[in-house]
Amino acid sequence: MDLYIIPKKKKVMGPVHPLTSTLDYPTSHKFNSSHGNVFGPSLPGQDIMPCRVILKFYPHLHIKLPFRRATRSNSMARLFLLLLLLLPPNSYTLAQHNISLGSTLNSEGPNRSWLSPSGDFAFGFHPVANSSLYLLAFWFDKIDEKTIVWYTNGSTAVSAGSSLQFTNNGMLSLRDTAGAEVWSSPVAGGAYASMNDSGNFVVYGEDGYPKWQSFTTPTDTILPSQELSSGTILHAKLMATDYSNGRFILSLETDGNLTFYTVAVPTGFKYDGYWSTNTSGNNGKLVYDANGTIYYTLENSMQHPITVIMPAKMDSPDQYYQWATLDPDGVLRQYTYPKGEAVSSGLPIVSTAVQEVPTNICTIMYSDFGSGVCGYNSYCTFNWNQIQTQIECACPPSYSFFDPERMYKGCKPDFTLQICDLSMAQVQEQFQMVSMDDVDWPLHAYEEYYPMNETTCQSLCLMDCFCAAAVFDQTEHCWKKKLPLSNGNAGSDVQRIVFLKVPRNNYSQSLLRTEVRSKWKTNKKGWIIGGSVIIGISVFLNFLFIAAHLFRRQFREARKKKQLQPWTRVITRDFTYRELEEATNGFNEEVGRGASGIVYKGHLYDEFGTSIAVKKIDRIPRETEKEFTVEVETIGHTLHKNLIQLLGFCYEGTERLLVYPFMPNGSLTKFLFTGMKPSWDLRVDIAHGVAKGLLYLHEECGKQIIHCDIKPENILLDDNFIPKVSDFGLVKLLAAEQTQTSTGIRGTRGYLAPEWFKNVGISSKVDVYSFGIVLLEIVCCRRNVDLKAVNEERVILTYWAYDCYYCGRLDLLVKDDEEAIINMKMVERFARVALWCIQDEPAMRPTMLKVTKMLDGAVEVPQPPIDTPTFICSLLSNGTDKSK
């Protein structure tokens, strides 16, 4: 028996399953009953004429006979009716499982998903890899990997205890553990729903037509029988395990073009297109037919009515599950997986990518904005030997990934970049150019030379402190490149050589940097001394009394400066007051103030117009004079990317000023507490940076330094949001053999460790305590003390965090923070580290070395003690008393 059907009315994507459905049947279109469509018989020799059949499944079957009969007798129609009536109920309802109003799915337990009739597809809660969260999704249920083909945006991942309701007003509503709605289908008025065997989930109205269906709102995947209309967009995931919108989209443009774009994360702003059909017309559709062909069709287009994107690659498509996904690397790949009958014939049980568009994305991705296929300072390699993972990203020599788990973030240099005041001999001693064949970063050169030979091309880059790499080709062109490098690619078809500037293996960069500045300082001092001698002699010969007076005064100030010189004279500059007054335009632009002075913005009159921040100590009591001396001596001998660098100071008469690089992004306070939450990844980087800065102070300096005042206000962010620990006015120095020191209370309330209030020695563990509080503030984007909190338990962040952790509700700490919720495993790790840092007893707190290892995941973070520290409990009682 052959089966024939074509619907002429409104198309339903997937099997028809309404309460009442009307379909028209013309001639010559054959369907198999496995597609789940309504069918009728055709006997040999009979012509099938157009007819209209109305099937009313509940409570009985009703058939409206043809408008025009076949040439045979009416007995054929009677036979048709008889055969349909003899079918069992489950046959004429297409074995379809209706989902009625009020139905519910739960993230845990047996009722976690709704299956399609064949069991091929499931709709429900899918666990997110490496986390305790769940994603509302559809997946192939008979594939071992449970491959997801549709999902709500990854930012709506929910925790255990969440539910999905098919509400009484006919909508799907995803609710979290607190009952708040996280996502809903956009249209109400559904009467029932079904998960169809095509992979399409449909909410039907009373009239039997779809109110909403997943095929019209795709995510990153398209399935056989699915059609995407003009204006539809496929969004690639950010990573294989991160379902947030990623860096690539496929867009069906309204002008008739189908284009792949790179986009900015997280805004989705479109950069340049990297593949396109170059078509124009009306009502474009991307069609995935049952044979496995994916094509793009347009109305009213004479030049390109049909553009085949992926031709059919399978001889027996019905033996495979198949789908096409826009993968996180920006490539649209068509996948297959053998069904049961194909497996029994010996086919391997594995998902296979059978074709992809574009074929080699590494060679075609050139964007004026963004990093390209891979992240900045990395390059893309197309691997011909692996079907499943064809795109690989790699770092050049002496560079490493910012985050090996998220390679799209790019690579960072594992060395300190060249400074611009080195002599030629020092540059050649410190750096070298290494060649990389068949690699190119083709865009954004800032210098081009022609004609040029290889040796000179390398030399020009080596001596240029801005140049990170030189690119040379066989046509004798040479290009100089700055960091960050973008759109990197590698392959045998690349006909260029890259010369990369990297450090030599046999030098100490920090030592040479100190030497060059020491030389400058020594020369300057020589001129000052020489001039002073000449003037002194002249004054002595003419004005003996005045000369004696000036000599005595100069000697007195020199003795004070001598206290600073042992550490600072080799790496900081001694400014005059007049120089700093001119640099700040008369101390005109105030950018901050503290207990001992005001900070002004200025610019040095050097070749780079360096922006500076000048801290003017405007009150000079004995304690402040001591703070000035301590800050200059402390910062003057430290050198670390996460510590503020002291450019110089002024010690002239009663004037005391400190000069730092200007930090355009301000302090961490402004970054965390101004309302708009910064990205989770950036906060993670900042937490790591602050921890590494403190580790340097505690364990990697010549003398151990206790900062004593770690708080967001004292953590500055440079133009790349790299954190810099600042304000060293309250530090304590320990000799190598010391572990504790005695001192009065110093620091800021809210960040002070309990031992400050006891008659005990102070150790580096006071900084660990303060860091624990700052870490919680970074995770939660709120202050440690919030007197406006909705209830008493939330006034003190440390108390609330302890409570949330042992109640298993850390998600409350990052409520409405979608990126953090997706990374709950890391949130839990950071929370554990913070809770260890804020223990009452210093001995129970980890060292900063162990803190950095725990944050990195290099060592396991044990469960913190179950009892909330006594000191934190006392803070809660004090805080709530003040709020009343």
BELDALIN-V704964 format. One record per backbone hydrogen bond with DSSP energy under -0.5 kcal/mol. NH is the residue of the N-H (numbers start at 1). CO is the residue of the C=O. Records with the same first field share a line. If there is no record, write none. Layout:
NH = CO / CO
This chain:
2 = 42
4 = 40
5 = 29
6 = 24
13 = 11
14 = 12
21 = 55
23 = 53
25 = 51
26 = 24
31 = 3
35 = 32
36 = 33
46 = 43
49 = 47
51 = 25
53 = 23
55 = 21 / 53
56 = 54
57 = 19 / 55
58 = 19
65 = 63
68 = 50
76 = 73
78 = 74
79 = 75
80 = 76
81 = 77
82 = 78
83 = 79
84 = 80
85 = 81
86 = 82
87 = 83 / 84
91 = 88
92 = 88
93 = 89
94 = 91
95 = 90
96 = 93
98 = 96
99 = 193
100 = 98
101 = 191
102 = 166
103 = 100
105 = 164
106 = 111
107 = 162
112 = 110
114 = 123
116 = 121
119 = 116
122 = 139
123 = 114
124 = 137
125 = 112
126 = 124 / 135
128 = 133
131 = 128
134 = 158
135 = 126
137 = 124 / 135
138 = 150
139 = 122
140 = 147
141 = 120 / 139
142 = 120
143 = 140
146 = 143
149 = 138
150 = 138
152 = 136
154 = 243
156 = 153
157 = 154
158 = 134
162 = 159
163 = 175
164 = 105
165 = 173
166 = 103
167 = 165 / 171
170 = 167
173 = 165
174 = 183
175 = 163 / 173
176 = 180
179 = 176
182 = 174
183 = 174
185 = 172
189 = 169
190 = 170
191 = 204
192 = 204
193 = 99
194 = 202
196 = 194 / 200
199 = 196
201 = 199
202 = 194 / 200
203 = 212
204 = 192 / 202
205 = 209
208 = 205
211 = 203
212 = 203
214 = 201
216 = 213
217 = 214
222 = 324
224 = 322
225 = 288
226 = 223
228 = 286
230 = 284
231 = 252
232 = 229
234 = 250
235 = 219
236 = 234 / 248
237 = 326
238 = 242 / 244
239 = 242
242 = 239
243 = 241
246 = 236
249 = 261
250 = 234
251 = 259
252 = 232
253 = 251 / 257
256 = 253
259 = 251 / 257
260 = 275
261 = 249
262 = 272
263 = 247
264 = 269
268 = 264
271 = 262
274 = 260
275 = 260
277 = 258
281 = 255
282 = 299
285 = 297
286 = 228
287 = 285 / 295
288 = 226
289 = 287 / 293
292 = 289
294 = 310
295 = 287 / 293
296 = 307
297 = 285
298 = 305
299 = 282
302 = 300
307 = 296
309 = 294 / 307
310 = 294
319 = 316
320 = 317
321 = 337
323 = 335
324 = 222
325 = 333
326 = 220
327 = 325 / 331
330 = 327
332 = 357
333 = 325 / 331
334 = 355
335 = 323 / 333
336 = 352
337 = 321
339 = 319
343 = 339
344 = 340
345 = 341 / 342
346 = 343
347 = 342
350 = 348
352 = 336
354 = 334 / 352
355 = 334
357 = 332
363 = 360
364 = 360 / 361
365 = 361
366 = 364
375 = 407
377 = 485
378 = 375
379 = 394
380 = 488
381 = 392
382 = 490
383 = 381 / 390
384 = 382
386 = 383
387 = 385
390 = 388
392 = 381 / 390
394 = 379
396 = 377
399 = 396
400 = 412
402 = 410
406 = 403
409 = 406
410 = 407
411 = 376
412 = 400
414 = 398
422 = 419
427 = 423
428 = 424
429 = 425
430 = 426
431 = 427
432 = 502
434 = 432 / 500
436 = 498
438 = 496
439 = 436 / 496
440 = 489
442 = 487
443 = 486
446 = 480
447 = 480
449 = 478
452 = 476
457 = 453
458 = 454
459 = 455
460 = 456
461 = 457
462 = 458
463 = 459
464 = 461
465 = 463
467 = 464
468 = 481
469 = 481
470 = 499
471 = 479
472 = 497
473 = 477
474 = 495
476 = 473
478 = 449
479 = 471
480 = 447
481 = 469
482 = 444
487 = 371
488 = 378
489 = 440
490 = 380
491 = 438
494 = 491
495 = 493
497 = 472
498 = 436
499 = 470
500 = 434 / 498
501 = 468
502 = 432 / 500
504 = 430
507 = 504
509 = 507
512 = 508
513 = 509
514 = 510
515 = 511
516 = 512
517 = 513
518 = 514
519 = 515
520 = 516
521 = 517
522 = 518
523 = 519
524 = 520
525 = 521
526 = 522
527 = 523
528 = 524
529 = 525
530 = 526
531 = 527
532 = 528
533 = 529
534 = 530
535 = 531
536 = 532
537 = 533
538 = 534
539 = 535
540 = 536
541 = 537
542 = 538
543 = 539
547 = 543
548 = 544
549 = 545
550 = 546
551 = 547
552 = 548
553 = 549
554 = 550
555 = 551
556 = 552
557 = 553
558 = 554
559 = 555
560 = 556
561 = 557
562 = 558
563 = 559 / 560
564 = 561
565 = 561
566 = 562
567 = 564
568 = 564
569 = 565
571 = 568
572 = 568
573 = 647
575 = 573 / 649
580 = 576
581 = 577
582 = 578
583 = 579
584 = 580
585 = 582
586 = 581
587 = 581
588 = 584
589 = 584
590 = 588
591 = 599
592 = 599
594 = 597
598 = 616
599 = 592
600 = 614
601 = 589
602 = 612
603 = 583
604 = 610
606 = 604
609 = 606
612 = 602
613 = 660
614 = 600
615 = 613 / 658
616 = 598 / 614
617 = 615 / 656
618 = 596 / 616
619 = 596
625 = 621
626 = 622
627 = 623
628 = 624
629 = 625
630 = 626
631 = 627
632 = 628
633 = 629
634 = 630
635 = 631
636 = 632
637 = 633 / 634
638 = 635
643 = 640
644 = 725
647 = 645 / 659
648 = 659
649 = 573
650 = 657
652 = 655
655 = 652
656 = 617
657 = 650
658 = 615
659 = 648
660 = 613
661 = 645
662 = 611
664 = 662
665 = 717
666 = 663
668 = 712 / 715
669 = 712
671 = 667
672 = 668
673 = 669
677 = 675
683 = 679
684 = 680
685 = 681
686 = 682
687 = 683
688 = 684
689 = 685
690 = 686
691 = 687
692 = 688
693 = 689
694 = 690
695 = 691
696 = 692
697 = 693
698 = 694
699 = 695
700 = 695 / 696
701 = 696
704 = 734
705 = 697
706 = 732
707 = 705
711 = 709
714 = 711
715 = 712
716 = 714 / 724
717 = 666
718 = 722
721 = 718
723 = 721
724 = 716
725 = 642
726 = 714
731 = 728
732 = 706
734 = 704
738 = 735
741 = 762
751 = 748
756 = 753
757 = 754
758 = 755
760 = 755 / 758
762 = 741
766 = 763
767 = 764
768 = 764
769 = 765
770 = 766
771 = 767
772 = 768
773 = 769
774 = 770
775 = 771
776 = 772
777 = 773
778 = 774
779 = 775
780 = 776
781 = 777
782 = 777
786 = 784 / 795
789 = 786
794 = 791
795 = 792
796 = 792
797 = 784 / 795
800 = 796
801 = 797
802 = 798
803 = 799
804 = 800
805 = 801
806 = 802
807 = 803
808 = 805
809 = 804
812 = 809
813 = 810
814 = 810 / 811
815 = 812
817 = 814
818 = 816
821 = 817
822 = 818
823 = 819
824 = 821
826 = 823
827 = 823
828 = 824
829 = 825
830 = 826
831 = 827
832 = 828
833 = 829
834 = 830
835 = 831
836 = 832
837 = 833
838 = 834
839 = 836
844 = 841
845 = 841 / 842
851 = 847
852 = 848
853 = 849
854 = 850
855 = 851
856 = 852
857 = 853 / 854
858 = 853
859 = 853
862 = 860
873 = 869
874 = 870
875 = 871
876 = 872
877 = 873
878 = 874
879 = 875
880 = 876
881 = 877
882 = 878
883 = 879
884 = 880 / 881
